[in-house]
Every structure is written in C-alpha cells, then in structure tokens.
Amino acid sequence: MVFPLFWFLFSTISSTLPTQANTFPPCNETEKHALLRFKRALYDPGNRLSSWSVDKDCCEWNGVYCHNITGQVIKLYLRNPCLSVSKISSCHELALGGKVSPALLQLEFLNYLDLSMNEFGGAPIPSFLGSIRSLTYLDLHEASFGGLIPPQLGNLSNLRLLILGGSYHSSNSEKEPPSLYVENLHWISHLSSLEVLRMYQVDLHKEVHWVELTSMLSSLSQLILYDCKLDNMSPSLKYVNFTSLTLLAVVSNHFIHEIPNWLCNLNTSLLHLYLLSTQLTGQIPECLGQLKCLETLSLEYNSFDGPVPSFLGNLSSLASLDLSGNRLNGTLPSSLWLLPNLVELYIGNNPLVGTVSEAHLKKLSKLKSLDMSSTSLIFKVKPNWVPPFQLELLYMSSCHLGPNFPTWIPTQTSLRYLDISNSGIIGVAPTWLWKWASRINGLIDLSNNQISGNLSGVWLNNTIIHLNSNCFTGLLPALSSNVIVLNMANNSFLGPISQFLCQKLNRTSKLEMLDLSNNNLSGELPQCWKSCPSLSHLNLGNNNLSGKIPNSIRSLISLKALHLRNNGFSGSIPSSLRNCTSLGLLDLSDNQLLGNIPDWIGELTALNALSLRSNKFIGEIPSHVCRLSSLIVLDLADNELFGIIPKCFNNFSLMVAKETPDELLVDLQYSSYEIHEESLVLMTVGRELEYKGILKYMRMIDLSSNNLSGLIPTELSQLVGLLYLNMSCNHLMGSIPENFGRMKSLLSLDLSRNRLSGEIPQSLAGLTFLNHLNLSYNQLWGRIPLSTQLQSFDAFSYIENTQLCGAPLKKNCTQDGESQSVDIIEENDDSSEMPWFYISMGLGFIVGFWGMCGALIFKKKWRYAYFQFVYDMGDWIYVAVAIRLNWFQRLFAEAVD
C-alpha cells in the first residue's frame, strides 16, 4: 500500500507541472546573471545544465520557466530526471550537488522551486529560502539535505506546497544518510496558505504537539509524515480543526497506543487515511464508521486485535481496505462483502478463521486486488464458479485453497500477480495451466504445494516464477527471455541443463536468479553462460552434475551468489572465476574438487561466505584469504590441507566486530524485482543446518578434518564476534592460547583430536555463552578450571587427556594439581587397627555377597522379580535419557531457527 500511495502523490505533483513555452519576451539580464552564479555553485556531473550559457536566452534554458508576458523567471524545475529506483546508480550520476547559492534571492518573482532527488551531501537547507516571499511551491525531498530545518521557512506566507526530507542513499555507502530534524514546529503555523505538507524521515520526536500545530492550518488538504520518529498522536485530544484535510498519512512511526478519538471527527472531508506500520494497538474503534466519505483505509502492520469490525460495511465509498499484518481474529463480518465500490481488499497475515464462499464475493464486482494470505480462512467455491470480478492481484499463500487446483482462476484474464503457494493443492497440474499462466506478465508462485506433472516442453514466460517444493518431473521447461527470477528447487527434474540454458532466444535473457537445487539434474555445466549476462544468483546444489566447472563462467560478471554444493564436480577451481568480482557467496562444498586453494581467491573482496568443505583440496591455506575482510563464514573442513594456520585471520573485520551492520548481505540479497534471501548449509555442532534469515548473524571458522599442524595462532583471540570455531581432527600442537577467553561470543569450540598440551586456560571459564565444548583426545594436563560453564559439560568433552583432573571427570586432583585415580583416605596414627579394618571389610563383603546371591539362587520367584526390576530400571533410564536428549535437540534447533 505504501508504493501506490507514493505513486499517487508523485502523479498528482507531475500533473500540475506547467510546460516550458517556446516563445518568451527577452530574459531579464539581472536574473540571467543570478542564475549563472547559481549554476557555478552547483556540482553537475551529468551536465544537465549545459544549456545554461551566456549566449542563450535564460528562458530557453533547461528547467527554467519564465512568465509569458514579463519574461521574469517564475519557476526552477531541477528535479533529477532519473525516476527508476532500479537504476539508482544512474540517478546519482545525474544528481546535482554542491551549494545552493543565495543568488536565487534576485529572482524576485520566483514562485516554484524544485530541487528534489538530487544529492547535496547533508548540507543544511539554506535559511535564505525563507526570504523568497513569492514562493508557493517548494520541493526539496530526496535531496540529501541535513541538519536543522530553518524556522525562517515560516516566513513563506504564500507557500501552498512544502515537501522536505529523505535522500537517495546507496546501500553500498558506508556513511549514514543525512537527515533533517526540528527543535519545534511552531513556525509551521505561520504558513497560512499551506495546502500540502509532506515530510519524509524528518526527526520530529521533539515536537509533541505536532497534531495541534498542523491542525491550525485551515487550508491544509494533505498531510504526510513518513518515518518521522513520532511517538504520539495526542490520544487525549478530542477535537482538531482539520476542516479541509482530505489525505492523512502517518506512516512508519512508533505510537504504541490506540487510535485517538480526534480522527473520528474528520467525517466531512477525509478521503484517504494511511496509518500503516505505526505500532497502534487495541481494537479498531467503532467511531471510524463516522468517516462516511472515506475511500482509502490503510491500517496494515500494526498491533490491532479483536474482530474485524462490522461498521466497515457502512463505508459505502470505500475503494481500498488494508488490514493485513495485525492480530485480528475471528470470522469476517458479513457487512464486509457489501461494499459495492471495493477495488482492493487486503486481510492477510491475521489469525482469521471461517469459510469464504462465492456467496460472499458476488457483490464485489469492482474488485481488482485480493489478499487472504497467511490466514486460516478456507476458500470454498463450486467448481463451475465464475467470479463477478477481474483480478489483477491475487495473494492466497498459506491459506486453505486446495486440495484441488482452483478451476475459476483461468477466468481471471487480467491477472499480473498470482501467489497460491503453500495452499494445500495436491495433484496433477491442469492442462490449461501453463498456456494460461504464460499471459501473466508479473508473478506466478505455486511453491510449497504437492502439484505434479511433467514439464518437458512447457514454455515459461512470467517475470517471476516460483515452482519450488512441488512434485514436478521431466526435463527442464523452455524459458522466455522475459523471465527474471526462476525458482524450481526441490522437485524431481532430470536430465542435462545445457539445453535449458543454451536455447536460442529472440532477445538477450533477463534472468537474474536461477535456483534448480535439490533435483536430479545430471551432465556437465554448459559453456553458454554469455547468454545470461544479468545472472546474479545461481543455485545448482544437491544434484548429480559432474565434470569441471567451465572457464566460460567468467561471463557472469554480475554474479553475487554461486551454489554448486553436493554434486560431482572435479578438477580445480577455474581461474576465470576471479572475474566475478561481485561474488559475495561461494559454496563449492561436497564435491571432488582438487588442487590448491588458489591465491587469487583473495581478489574476491566482496565475499561474505566461502565454503569449500568436503573436497580434495591440498596444500596450505593461502595467506591471501586474509584479504577477504568481509568474511563471516570460512569453511575449509574435511579436505587434505596441511601446513600452519595463517596468523592473519584477525583481518576478518566482521568477525572482529561484535555488532552486525544493518546493511550486511543487502547487496547479496537485493534483486531488481524482489528481495531474495540467500541461504547456506553449514555444519554446526555435528549437524547440518540451513541458515537463511539469520545468515547475516553467523560468524564461523571451520578448519576441521585436515592435516594442519603447528601452533594455534594467538591472533584468533581477536575475533571477538566469532560464534563457531572448529579446528578438530588435525595435528595442532602446543597449548591453547591463554587469551582465547576474549572470544566472549563463542557458542561452540571444538579442538578435539589434536596434539595440544598444557593446561586449559583459566580464561575459558569466562565464555558464558558457550554451549558446546570438545577438548577430548589431546595431551592436556592439570586441573579443569572451575566455573559454572566448564563444569556444565559432561566428561566426554575432556576424555582421553590422561593428565587432566577435576570435575566433570571422575579423576580428582591433589592440592598441587596432580591427578590420582582413587580418593585419598586419611592415615590413622594407630596403624595396629588397619589389619582389623581390612579383615572386617573382607568378611562384610563375603556375608553381603552370598547373602544376596544365595537368596537369588535358591529362591526362584526372588530371582525373577530381581531381574525384572533390573530390566525395568534399564528401560526407564533409556527412555528418560532419550526424551531428555530429544528435548535438548529440539530446543537447540528452535534457537538456531
């Protein structure tokens, strides 16, 4: 709902822009020279102001508009012409920057100034703008201004439109985007002519009376406050004076209270109400039913609970209703289905129950968008039902739509987005499906069902296609050049992929994401990667592919993630892969690759995750790997690597830091059309787990099961953000570094099956988050340091260290730390009593032993009862232990997930 709102607002502005005329009276020379001074203060990398020259009339300059009678400059329209977010890099190239010159003060009749979508680098909004009293239109949004909004803007008594805040901020930038703020909003009340006020990401948290101050603007018709750090809507206020307000959008703020009563009094003018993502609580108040003129009601992603209110059926003008992402429960009111003008209905992501039938939908003839996803609603209609509407968007993911494939869907010839994933559909896909689906230009998502069918010969033409986690078989289908995202993982496709990828297309393929993992594909990788120049995410893991990784993979210069795990690839890592400099994730694990890990791997400086485990790599770990400062996962386990561990692992800056940057993996997950979360299968604590949503928080080094030797580098202790460290099953020697206790974030430490000696460092006792420790099968000695943490592990963590002593081992320690196998009995000064002690102990043993055994030998019932008791106790212990282990495993799995 946010994007349609902003598009509507942008269209409103664009439609009001005057056209630059071809004939004007001569340009005023004073204003011309003022504009030239204004130009000289600007930075213009895109040469947008090239027409601003001395020998041209300024009324003919690009972005300059003059009065058609007087020739005076009345408008400067210098908005960045780049409007596509998907081309944000070119937007920056065309953005004006530098300084806004006070030469604008000489434009006496200037009433329209638009500098939006440019890049002024956090510079403050010039206070002199408040002196251009003729201004009626001022748009500075998305222009990267920062600092205090000058209260001098309150002098612009003729201003009718004011738009401030926001910036074009690249996710690649290390700097925080600049932001604006106010100390108070008292100056806003002086803008008596203001009709439109929009603020984006302006910090208004210091102004607690923003409602009262803005309501003083009697001409205000549009008020938009997006992500302005507001924390209250004056909930105690009963009445406000918004007599002209038609649109109110308070979005992405933090109110944590109920909808205030004053909203219900806007019953004469309000047409559009947007309160999404504001953490509002309680039930949706009945008084909103008084807003009889309301056409748009957007309350999504708050914390509303209770039932969907029945008063909504009284809002007969309502065209768009969005209640998704709340805690609304119960059944849907019958009045909801009586809204004759309803075009958009979004009720997904709520714990709603009940059945929706054709009877409910028969009056919604204007409906174009329907979202019932992630609810417990049952959609039950007759097989021959023909809907009265033509949908453009249908989201019914994770609700009860099956088990049969809905036969009414092909009647929807205008569909652009179809998501019926995880909806309980079972059986063979109908014969009409693929021909009909090819007409959908946007999204088709059938994933996570049990749909079957042979897709050999099928042609796929949609922009985004998700067929993953079904029962599809046959050869891979043919692909149109229009496809951008294709996910067919977790099916039963077979055969080679060469024909699929190397088919001749009329145009260059737009494919950016391809996931064919977990199928039965075979053969070698093709050589035709040039046909997919935009491919950024490729996952072919868990198939039966073989052969060498081809050198032609160098053509994938946009590649960000490559998954080839668990196949049969052989040979070495091709050097052509070094051309893929954008690579952020490389998973070649569980193959038969051999040779050395190449030095050039250090050139892939964008890498966040590198997994080469379970191959046949030999040689030393190249020190060049330390150039990968952005690594969060390094998995080289189960190879034949030898030599010492490089001392430069402390160059992994994201493992040195405890905090996880918000922008981490953003580039890896970004796509032009949807957010794609990358995943990685990792071996942690002896189990393979897939990390997806939490991958950005993983910090792991696994060098286990190799032939590494030498000392453990003390530099590893600088990785204070590391969570998992496994160096087991090598030939490491020396002692455990004393400063290992600095790695306070460690959850798992495995140094078992090496040749480590010396004492366990006392600092390990301070690893309070440690839940897995294995130091077994080494040559450690001395007392195990006393701590709640180290004694919480069982003896298995320390076994086969013959000189270790202390809990949890049964071997006790002497005062000087040396171990002994039995408890020490204090010697008695009277040594003459010792023989009688041993004689008495022997007689007691004989009497007790034969007393017990004799009874069992001669008493058959006793014998049966005794052994039955032993067997029962054994069974009870086994079941108790199994249940407890299962409970711990489930608890750990939930924590990881």
Secondary structure, 3 states (H helix, E strand, C coil): CHHHHHHHHHHHHHHCCCCCCCCCCCCCHHHHHHHHHHHHCEECCCCCCCCCCCCCCHHHCCCEEECCCCCCEEEEECCCCCCCHHHHHHHHHHCCEECCCHHHHHCCCCCEEECCCCCCCCCCCCHHHHHCCCCCEEECCCCCCCEECCHHHHHCCCCCEEEEECCCCCCCCCCCCCCEECCCCHHHHHCCCCCEEEEECEECCCCCCHHHHHCCCCCCCEEEEECCCCCCCCCCCCCCCCCCCCEEEEECCCCCCCCCHHHHHCCCCCCEEECCCCCCEECCCHHHHHCCCCCEEECCCCEEEEECCHHHHHCCCCCEEECCCCEEEECCCHHHHHCCCCCEEECCCCCECCEECHHHHCCCCCCCEEECCCCCCEECCCCCCCCCCCCCEEECCCCECCCCCCCCHHHCCCCCEEECCCCCCEEECCCCHHHHHCCCCCEEECCCCEEEEECCCCEECCCEEECCCCEEEECCCEECCCCCEEECCCCEEEECCHHHHCCCCCCCCCCCEEECCCCEEEEECCCCHHHCCCCCEEECCCCEEEEECCHHHHHCCCCCEEECCCCEEEECCCHHHHHCCCCCEEECCCCEEEEECCHHHHHCCCCCEEECCCCEEEECCCHHHHHCCCCCEEECCCCEEEECCCCCHHHCHHHHCCCCCCCCCHHHHCCCCCCCCCCEEEEECCEEEEECCCHHHCCEEECCCCEEEEECCHHHHHCCCCCEEECCCCEEEECCCHHHHHCCCCCEEECCCCEEEECCCHHHHHCCCCCEEECCCCEEEEECCCCCCHHHCCHHHCCCCCEEECCCCCCEECCCCCEECCCCCCCCCCCCHHHHHHHHHHHHHHHHHHHHHHHHHHCHHHHHHHHHHHHHHHHHHHHHHHHHHHHHHHHHHHHHC
